[in-house]
Amino acid sequence: MSHRQRSAVVALLLVAVLLVAGCAPRPGAGDVLSQAGEGEIVVDLPAMVIDYDLEGQPSVGGVPLSSLGMLPASVVEQITLDADIIGQLQDANIQNLQVNNQTSGLTLFVNGAQIPSLSWDKDSLATLASLAGAMGPDMAVVADIAPLLTNLGFAAVLRIPPAEGVEELPITTESEAATAAQAAADAFVSEVGTPPQIHIPVTYDATGDWTVSGITADEWTEMTGAPFDALKLEEDIVTALKDAGITSITVASGSEGLQMALNGNNLPYLDWSGGKLGPAIELLAASGQLDSLAEQGMNLDALMAVLDQLLPVVTSSNVSIDVTLE
Protein backbone atom coordinates (compact mmCIF):
# COMPACT_ATOMS: atom_id res chain seq x y z
CA MET A 1 0.00 0.00 0.00
CA SER A 2 1.37 3.44 -0.95
CA HIS A 3 1.94 6.25 1.55
CA ARG A 4 -0.94 8.20 -0.01
CA GLN A 5 -3.29 5.25 0.42
CA ARG A 6 -2.27 4.77 4.06
CA SER A 7 -2.79 8.47 4.77
CA ALA A 8 -6.26 8.41 3.25
CA VAL A 9 -7.27 5.37 5.29
CA VAL A 10 -5.89 6.85 8.52
CA ALA A 11 -7.86 10.05 7.88
CA LEU A 12 -10.99 7.99 7.33
CA LEU A 13 -10.46 6.14 10.60
CA LEU A 14 -10.01 9.39 12.53
CA VAL A 15 -13.30 10.70 11.20
CA ALA A 16 -14.96 7.38 12.08
CA VAL A 17 -13.74 7.57 15.67
CA LEU A 18 -15.10 11.11 16.00
CA LEU A 19 -18.52 10.17 14.69
CA VAL A 20 -18.99 6.68 16.12
CA ALA A 21 -20.99 8.17 19.01
CA GLY A 22 -23.92 8.59 16.64
CA CYS A 23 -24.43 5.46 14.56
CA ALA A 24 -27.07 3.21 13.03
CA PRO A 25 -27.15 -0.17 11.26
CA ARG A 26 -25.51 -0.04 7.83
CA PRO A 27 -26.84 -2.06 4.87
CA GLY A 28 -24.08 -4.44 3.79
CA ALA A 29 -22.31 -4.45 7.15
CA GLY A 30 -20.13 -7.53 7.56
CA ASP A 31 -19.58 -8.09 3.84
CA VAL A 32 -16.12 -6.50 3.76
CA LEU A 33 -14.30 -9.11 5.82
CA SER A 34 -15.84 -12.01 3.93
CA GLN A 35 -14.38 -10.92 0.59
CA ALA A 36 -11.10 -9.25 1.62
CA GLY A 37 -7.87 -11.06 0.86
CA GLU A 38 -5.39 -12.15 3.50
CA GLY A 39 -3.29 -9.26 4.77
CA GLU A 40 -5.53 -6.61 3.17
CA ILE A 41 -6.83 -3.58 5.05
CA VAL A 42 -10.45 -3.90 6.21
CA VAL A 43 -12.72 -1.13 7.51
CA ASP A 44 -16.31 -2.11 8.34
CA LEU A 45 -18.27 0.44 10.37
CA PRO A 46 -21.92 1.13 11.18
CA ALA A 47 -23.61 4.09 9.55
CA MET A 48 -22.63 7.43 11.09
CA VAL A 49 -25.67 9.63 11.66
CA ILE A 50 -25.46 13.42 11.47
CA ASP A 51 -28.57 15.20 12.75
CA TYR A 52 -29.49 18.71 11.64
CA ASP A 53 -31.57 21.23 13.53
CA LEU A 54 -33.90 23.78 11.94
CA GLU A 55 -30.99 26.22 11.53
CA GLY A 56 -28.93 23.66 9.63
CA GLN A 57 -26.44 23.05 12.46
CA PRO A 58 -25.08 19.47 12.49
CA SER A 59 -24.70 17.30 15.57
CA VAL A 60 -23.68 13.72 16.34
CA GLY A 61 -25.14 11.80 19.25
CA GLY A 62 -26.75 15.00 20.48
CA VAL A 63 -23.41 16.86 20.52
CA PRO A 64 -23.11 19.85 18.13
CA LEU A 65 -20.13 19.38 15.82
CA SER A 66 -19.19 23.02 16.35
CA SER A 67 -18.37 22.14 19.97
CA LEU A 68 -15.88 19.42 19.00
CA GLY A 69 -12.53 21.17 19.05
CA MET A 70 -10.85 18.27 17.24
CA LEU A 71 -12.78 19.09 14.07
CA PRO A 72 -11.44 22.05 12.06
CA ALA A 73 -13.93 24.89 11.73
CA SER A 74 -13.65 24.63 7.94
CA VAL A 75 -14.90 21.02 8.07
CA VAL A 76 -17.88 21.93 10.25
CA GLU A 77 -18.66 24.84 7.95
CA GLN A 78 -18.65 22.59 4.88
CA ILE A 79 -21.28 20.24 6.31
CA THR A 80 -23.45 22.98 7.85
CA LEU A 81 -26.61 23.70 5.85
CA ASP A 82 -28.51 26.95 5.39
CA ALA A 83 -31.84 27.18 7.19
CA ASP A 84 -33.46 27.78 3.78
CA ILE A 85 -32.17 24.41 2.56
CA ILE A 86 -33.61 22.70 5.65
CA GLY A 87 -36.95 24.34 4.86
CA GLN A 88 -36.83 23.17 1.24
CA LEU A 89 -36.04 19.62 2.33
CA GLN A 90 -38.95 19.71 4.77
CA ASP A 91 -41.28 21.00 2.05
CA ALA A 92 -40.28 18.02 -0.11
CA ASN A 93 -40.55 15.72 2.96
CA ILE A 94 -36.93 14.61 2.54
CA GLN A 95 -36.05 13.45 6.04
CA ASN A 96 -32.88 11.45 5.56
CA LEU A 97 -30.15 10.89 2.99
CA GLN A 98 -27.64 8.07 3.18
CA VAL A 99 -24.39 7.51 1.26
CA ASN A 100 -23.12 3.98 1.86
CA ASN A 101 -19.80 2.61 0.60
CA GLN A 102 -20.19 -1.15 0.27
CA THR A 103 -18.08 -3.91 -1.25
CA SER A 104 -20.37 -3.86 -4.29
CA GLY A 105 -20.70 -0.12 -4.79
CA LEU A 106 -21.65 3.31 -3.51
CA THR A 107 -25.34 3.09 -2.64
CA LEU A 108 -27.61 6.09 -2.17
CA PHE A 109 -30.78 6.18 -0.08
CA VAL A 110 -33.37 8.95 0.28
CA ASN A 111 -36.06 8.53 2.94
CA GLY A 112 -34.87 4.96 3.31
CA ALA A 113 -35.44 4.04 -0.35
CA GLN A 114 -32.48 3.18 -2.54
CA ILE A 115 -32.17 5.28 -5.70
CA PRO A 116 -29.84 4.67 -8.68
CA SER A 117 -26.34 4.13 -7.31
CA LEU A 118 -22.82 3.21 -8.40
CA SER A 119 -22.03 -0.49 -8.64
CA TRP A 120 -18.55 -2.03 -8.94
CA ASP A 121 -16.33 -5.04 -8.43
CA LYS A 122 -12.57 -5.41 -8.14
CA ASP A 123 -12.08 -5.62 -11.91
CA SER A 124 -14.09 -2.47 -12.71
CA LEU A 125 -12.29 -0.56 -9.96
CA ALA A 126 -8.96 -1.70 -11.39
CA THR A 127 -10.06 -0.30 -14.77
CA LEU A 128 -11.03 2.98 -13.09
CA ALA A 129 -7.65 3.15 -11.33
CA SER A 130 -5.83 2.52 -14.59
CA LEU A 131 -7.85 5.23 -16.35
CA ALA A 132 -7.25 7.72 -13.54
CA GLY A 133 -3.53 6.95 -13.59
CA ALA A 134 -3.39 7.67 -17.31
CA MET A 135 -5.07 11.05 -16.78
CA GLY A 136 -2.12 12.51 -14.90
CA PRO A 137 -1.22 13.61 -11.37
CA ASP A 138 -4.52 15.44 -10.78
CA MET A 139 -6.26 12.03 -10.68
CA ALA A 140 -3.58 10.26 -8.65
CA VAL A 141 -5.76 10.11 -5.52
CA VAL A 142 -8.53 8.33 -7.46
CA ALA A 143 -5.98 5.88 -8.85
CA ASP A 144 -4.75 5.11 -5.32
CA ILE A 145 -8.11 4.88 -3.56
CA ALA A 146 -10.15 2.98 -6.18
CA PRO A 147 -8.61 -0.47 -5.53
CA LEU A 148 -9.36 -0.09 -1.80
CA LEU A 149 -13.06 0.65 -2.09
CA THR A 150 -14.22 -2.98 -1.90
CA ASN A 151 -12.47 -3.26 1.48
CA LEU A 152 -14.05 -0.15 3.00
CA GLY A 153 -17.52 -0.34 4.52
CA PHE A 154 -18.85 2.94 5.90
CA ALA A 155 -21.86 5.20 5.53
CA ALA A 156 -23.01 8.69 6.41
CA VAL A 157 -26.66 9.45 7.14
CA LEU A 158 -27.89 13.05 7.11
CA ARG A 159 -31.09 13.31 9.12
CA ILE A 160 -33.41 16.30 8.63
CA PRO A 161 -36.11 17.14 11.20
CA PRO A 162 -39.55 16.40 9.72
CA ALA A 163 -41.99 19.25 9.34
CA GLU A 164 -44.45 19.74 12.17
CA GLY A 165 -47.11 17.04 12.19
CA VAL A 166 -45.26 14.82 9.68
CA GLU A 167 -44.45 11.24 10.67
CA GLU A 168 -40.75 10.40 10.94
CA LEU A 169 -39.46 8.06 8.23
CA PRO A 170 -36.96 5.20 8.74
CA ILE A 171 -33.39 5.29 7.44
CA THR A 172 -33.93 2.15 5.34
CA THR A 173 -37.20 0.69 4.13
CA GLU A 174 -38.83 -1.24 1.31
CA SER A 175 -39.92 1.27 -1.33
CA GLU A 176 -43.41 0.94 -2.78
CA ALA A 177 -42.29 3.02 -5.78
CA ALA A 178 -39.37 0.65 -6.45
CA THR A 179 -41.61 -2.40 -6.12
CA ALA A 180 -44.13 -0.89 -8.54
CA ALA A 181 -41.41 0.08 -11.04
CA GLN A 182 -39.92 -3.42 -11.02
CA ALA A 183 -43.36 -5.00 -11.37
CA ALA A 184 -44.07 -2.76 -14.39
CA ALA A 185 -40.74 -3.77 -15.98
CA ASP A 186 -41.47 -7.47 -15.41
CA ALA A 187 -44.95 -7.06 -16.89
CA PHE A 188 -43.52 -5.31 -19.97
CA VAL A 189 -40.98 -8.08 -20.61
CA SER A 190 -43.68 -10.71 -20.11
CA GLU A 191 -45.91 -8.93 -22.63
CA VAL A 192 -43.29 -8.44 -25.38
CA GLY A 193 -41.57 -11.78 -24.83
CA THR A 194 -38.06 -10.61 -25.74
CA PRO A 195 -36.70 -7.26 -24.52
CA PRO A 196 -35.98 -4.73 -27.30
CA GLN A 197 -32.42 -4.88 -28.65
CA ILE A 198 -30.55 -1.93 -30.20
CA HIS A 199 -26.89 -2.09 -31.22
CA ILE A 200 -25.13 0.86 -32.88
CA PRO A 201 -21.48 0.49 -34.02
CA VAL A 202 -19.76 3.87 -34.45
CA THR A 203 -16.32 4.36 -35.98
CA TYR A 204 -14.32 7.57 -35.49
CA ASP A 205 -11.33 8.38 -37.67
CA ALA A 206 -8.28 10.35 -36.54
CA THR A 207 -9.91 13.67 -37.49
CA GLY A 208 -12.99 13.09 -35.32
CA ASP A 209 -15.40 12.30 -38.16
CA TRP A 210 -17.65 9.28 -37.60
CA THR A 211 -19.57 6.70 -39.57
CA VAL A 212 -22.28 4.16 -38.75
CA SER A 213 -22.53 1.26 -41.18
CA GLY A 214 -20.37 3.24 -43.59
CA ILE A 215 -22.72 6.24 -43.58
CA THR A 216 -21.14 9.56 -42.56
CA ALA A 217 -22.51 12.08 -40.07
CA ASP A 218 -23.36 14.52 -42.88
CA GLU A 219 -25.26 11.81 -44.75
CA TRP A 220 -27.21 10.85 -41.61
CA THR A 221 -28.08 14.52 -41.09
CA GLU A 222 -29.21 14.86 -44.70
CA MET A 223 -31.39 11.74 -44.47
CA THR A 224 -33.03 12.52 -41.13
CA GLY A 225 -32.71 16.27 -40.63
CA ALA A 226 -31.24 15.65 -37.17
CA PRO A 227 -28.00 17.50 -36.28
CA PHE A 228 -25.83 14.35 -36.17
CA ASP A 229 -22.78 16.37 -37.21
CA ALA A 230 -22.76 17.75 -33.65
CA LEU A 231 -21.43 14.34 -32.55
CA LYS A 232 -18.15 14.91 -34.35
CA LEU A 233 -15.14 15.02 -32.02
CA GLU A 234 -12.28 17.47 -31.98
CA GLU A 235 -9.15 15.92 -33.40
CA ASP A 236 -7.19 16.57 -30.19
CA ILE A 237 -9.81 14.62 -28.18
CA VAL A 238 -9.36 11.56 -30.40
CA THR A 239 -5.59 11.93 -30.12
CA ALA A 240 -5.76 12.21 -26.31
CA LEU A 241 -7.93 9.10 -26.04
CA LYS A 242 -5.61 7.06 -28.24
CA ASP A 243 -2.55 8.36 -26.39
CA ALA A 244 -4.18 7.02 -23.20
CA GLY A 245 -4.42 3.62 -24.89
CA ILE A 246 -8.18 3.79 -25.46
CA THR A 247 -9.22 2.32 -28.80
CA SER A 248 -12.82 1.30 -28.04
CA ILE A 249 -15.61 2.63 -25.83
CA THR A 250 -18.88 0.83 -25.16
CA VAL A 251 -21.93 2.45 -23.55
CA ALA A 252 -24.77 0.05 -22.79
CA SER A 253 -28.04 0.10 -20.89
CA GLY A 254 -30.30 -2.71 -19.76
CA SER A 255 -32.15 -4.03 -16.76
CA GLU A 256 -29.09 -3.69 -14.52
CA GLY A 257 -28.33 -0.07 -15.37
CA LEU A 258 -26.12 2.16 -17.51
CA GLN A 259 -22.70 0.66 -18.14
CA MET A 260 -19.47 1.77 -19.82
CA ALA A 261 -16.41 -0.19 -20.90
CA LEU A 262 -13.00 0.87 -22.20
CA ASN A 263 -11.19 -1.57 -24.48
CA GLY A 264 -13.66 -4.21 -23.31
CA ASN A 265 -12.94 -3.59 -19.61
CA ASN A 266 -15.96 -2.52 -17.55
CA LEU A 267 -15.96 0.61 -15.40
CA PRO A 268 -18.17 1.07 -12.32
CA TYR A 269 -21.71 1.61 -13.58
CA LEU A 270 -24.98 3.33 -12.69
CA ASP A 271 -27.17 0.64 -11.12
CA TRP A 272 -30.92 1.10 -11.55
CA SER A 273 -31.89 -2.54 -11.05
CA GLY A 274 -34.77 -3.55 -8.80
CA GLY A 275 -36.91 -0.53 -9.69
CA LYS A 276 -34.52 2.07 -8.22
CA LEU A 277 -35.62 4.66 -10.78
CA GLY A 278 -39.13 4.55 -9.29
CA PRO A 279 -38.30 6.32 -6.02
CA ALA A 280 -35.91 8.62 -7.93
CA ILE A 281 -38.75 9.90 -10.11
CA GLU A 282 -41.00 10.15 -7.06
CA LEU A 283 -38.29 12.21 -5.36
CA LEU A 284 -37.92 14.45 -8.42
CA ALA A 285 -41.63 15.24 -8.38
CA ALA A 286 -41.74 15.84 -4.61
CA SER A 287 -38.70 18.13 -4.67
CA GLY A 288 -40.42 20.70 -6.88
CA GLN A 289 -37.82 20.36 -9.64
CA LEU A 290 -40.60 19.94 -12.20
CA ASP A 291 -42.55 23.02 -11.11
CA SER A 292 -40.88 25.18 -13.77
CA LEU A 293 -42.43 22.93 -16.44
CA ALA A 294 -45.87 23.51 -14.95
CA GLU A 295 -45.23 27.25 -15.09
CA GLN A 296 -44.62 26.85 -18.83
CA GLY A 297 -48.02 25.22 -19.24
CA MET A 298 -47.07 21.55 -19.08
CA ASN A 299 -49.48 19.18 -17.36
CA LEU A 300 -47.36 17.48 -14.70
CA ASP A 301 -49.89 14.71 -14.13
CA ALA A 302 -49.71 13.86 -17.83
CA LEU A 303 -45.90 14.01 -17.72
CA MET A 304 -45.76 11.60 -14.78
CA ALA A 305 -48.14 9.27 -16.61
CA VAL A 306 -45.83 9.29 -19.64
CA LEU A 307 -42.82 8.58 -17.43
CA ASP A 308 -44.67 5.67 -15.85
CA GLN A 309 -45.20 4.23 -19.34
CA LEU A 310 -41.63 4.86 -20.53
CA LEU A 311 -39.80 3.67 -17.43
CA PRO A 312 -40.31 -0.09 -17.94
CA VAL A 313 -39.38 0.24 -21.62
CA VAL A 314 -36.14 2.11 -20.87
CA THR A 315 -35.04 -0.17 -18.04
CA SER A 316 -35.86 -3.38 -19.92
CA SER A 317 -34.38 -2.55 -23.34
CA ASN A 318 -30.85 -3.66 -24.18
CA VAL A 319 -29.15 -0.75 -25.94
CA SER A 320 -25.46 -0.59 -26.75
CA ILE A 321 -23.26 1.89 -28.60
CA ASP A 322 -19.84 0.55 -29.55
CA VAL A 323 -17.33 3.25 -30.47
CA THR A 324 -14.11 2.32 -32.26
CA LEU A 325 -11.25 4.80 -32.64
CA GLU A 326 -9.23 4.20 -35.80
N, C-alpha and C positions, 0 to 999 in steps of 0.2 A: 504494500500500500504506500502511495506517495505521501510526502509531507503535507501537500495541499489536501489530500483526502483525509488524513488523520486530523488535520486542523478543523475541517468542516464537520467531521463526526464529533469531535470534542465540543465544538460550539453547540451542536445539536443537543448533546447530553446536558450541557449546562442549562440550556433553556428548558429542557425536560425536567430537571431537578427543581427549577424555580416554579414551574407550573404544575407539578405533580399534586399539589395540595387540592387543586380542583380538577377532578377527572371523572370519566364516565366510561362504560364499556365501549370498546372499539370493534366495529365489524372487521373480521379477518384476524383478530388477535390470536396469537399462537401459531400462525402459519409460517412465520419467518424461520423459526428454529427447525421446523420439519424439512425445509428445502435448502437450508444453508449448508455449504460444504464444510468439511473439517478444517478448523483453523481460521474460518472466515469471521469477520465482525458481524455481530447480531444485535440489533436494537429492536425491542418489541415492547411498546408502551401502551397504556390505555389512552383513550381520547382525552385531551386537555381542554377543559371548558373555560371559555372567557365570557363572563357575563357583562352586559352593558346596561347602564342606567339610562334614564330618559334624556340625560345631557350628553350621552355618548361616551361616558367615562368607563373604561374597562376595569374589571376586577376578577380575581381568581380566588375561589374558596371564601368569598366575602371580603377579601382584602384588596383595596384599590391598588392597581399596579403603580400608580404615581407615588405610593408610599413605600415601594420597594426600592431602597437605595441602590441595590445591586444592578437594577436595570437602568441603562442610560436613558436620559430624558428624551433623546431623539427616537429611541425605540418605542417608548410609551406614546410619544406624539404620533408616530406612524400608525399605530393601531387604534388611536382614539378617533371616534366618529363625530361628525357634526350632529347637533340635535335635530337639524332638518332631515338628515339622512335617517335617523331613528324614526322620525315621524313618517317618512315615506315608506319605510319598511313596515311600520305598523299599519299604514293604510292598505298596503298590499298583503297584510297578514303573513309576512315573512318573519317567523319567530326564531328560526335557527338555521345556520349554514355550517356544513361540515366538509372539511378537506381531509381526506384519509389516504395516506401513502401505504399501500399494501404490496404484497409480493407480486400481485398480478396487475397492479396499476395504481393510478391516482384517481380515487373515486370521489365524487361530489354528491352531496346530499343537501336538499333544501326542504325544510319542514319535515325532515325524516325520510323523504322520498329521494331515491337515487335518480339523478339526471345524467345525460350523456357525459362520459368520463373517459380518461385516458387508460388504455389497456396495453400491457407489455409483457414480455418474457425476457429471459437472459439474452437470447439471440437478437431481438429487436433493440434492446438497450445497447448491445455491443455495436450494432449498426449505427445507432444514434451517436455513440461515443466516437466512432470512427469518422462520421460526418462532421461532428463538432471539432475534432482534432484537425481535420483538413481545412476548416474555416479560419484557422489562425488563432493567435493568443487570446483574443477577446472571448473565445468560446472554450478556453482551456478548462474552466471550472465545470462546464457541462460535460466535457470529455472525461474528467476525473470522477464526477459524482454519479454519472449514469450507470456504470456497472455495479454500484453499491445499492441501487434503489430496491432491488428485490430482497435485500437483507435488512431493510429499514422499515419498521412498522410503527407509525405514529400518526396522530390526527389532531386537528384543532377544530373545536366547535365554538362558533360565535353565537351566543344566545341573546336574543332581543326581547325585551319585556313586551308581552302581548298588550294590545290596546285594552282599555277598560271594558270589562264585560265579555272579553273574548277568551274562550277556553285555551289553556296552554297545550301545545302540541309536543309529541315526543321527538327525541333526537333521531330515532330510526323507526320506521314503520312500513307496513305493506301499503303500496300506493294503489288506490282504486284506478287512477288515471293510467298507470303503467299496466295494470291487469287488463283494462279495457283496450288499450292500444295493442297489446300482444294478442288478445283475443281477436281483434279486428284483422291483424296481420295473418293469423292462422286461418281465419275464415276466408280471407282473400286467396291465399295459396290453395286452400281446399277447393275453392270455386273454380280457379283457373287451371288447376292441375299441376302445371309446371310454371315456376316463377319466370317473369320476363327476363330475357337475356339480351344485353347490348354490349358489343365489343367494338371499340374504335382504335385502330392502329394509326398512330401519327408519326411521321418521320420529319425531323428537322435537319436541314443541311447546315453547313458551317456559317452561312450568312444569316441564319435565323428564319428563313422561309420554310414553310411546311407543306406537306402533302398528306392526303388520306386516300388510299387506294389509287395513287398516282394522280389524283386531282389536286391542283394547287389551291391556295387560299383565295386567290383572285377569281378562279373559276367557280369555287363554291359560293363566293359572294355574288357572282353574276347569276348563278343558277337560282339562288334562294333569296337574294336581296338582303341577307343578314351580313353584318359587318365582320366576317370571319378574318379579314386581313388584320384586325386588331389583335389577333392571337400570334402574330409574328413576334419573334424575339429579337432583341438587340444582339448584334454579333458578339459583343464582349460578354454577354450573359452565356451564350453557347460556349464560348472559349473558356470562361471561368468554370463552368460545369465539367467540361471535358478535362481541364487541368486538374480538377479535383477527383478525376477518375470515374466520373459518372457518365455512363453511355446509354443508360435506359432508366426511365421513370415510369412506374405504374401507379395509377390512382384507381381504386376500386371501391364500390359500395355494395352492400348486401345486407342480409339479416343481422350480421354481427356488428356492422358499423361502416365507417369510412376509413379505408386503409391506403397506405402508400408504401411503395417499395423502391429501392435504389439498386440497380444492377441485380434485381431478383431477390434482394435482401430486405425483409420487412422492417419498417420503422414502428414505434409505438403508434397505436391508432385510436381514433375516436369511437368508443364503444357505445352503441345505442341499442344493444340487444335487450330482450326482455321488456320491451315497451318503454324504455327510458325517455323517449321523446315525448310520451304522453304527459308526464308531469312537467316537462320543460315547456311545452306549449301552454299548459294550464298556468304555469308561473308567468310566462310572457303576458298572457291576458290579464292576470291579476295585478301585475306590476304597473299597468297603465302605459306600457310601451307602445300599445296599438292605438292609444287615444288620438294621436295625431292623424291617423287614417280616418277615424270617425269624423274629425273636424273637417276633413276634405270631402266628406259626403259618403264615405264607404260604410256599408252595413257590416258591422263587426260580427253580428250573429251569422250572417251569410258567409263571411270570411272563415269563421271558426268551423262552420259546416263543411266548407270546401277543404279545409285542412284535415278534418276528420276523415274525409274521403280519400285524400291524397296520401296521408300518412302510411297506411298499410301498403300502398303501391310502392312508395319510395323505399320503405324499409325491407320490402320483400324482393325487389328487383335486383338482379345481379348486373351491375354496370361496371365496365372497366375501360380505362383509357391507357393504352400502352404507347409511351413516347420513346422513340429511338433517336439518338443524336449521332448523325453520320460525321 
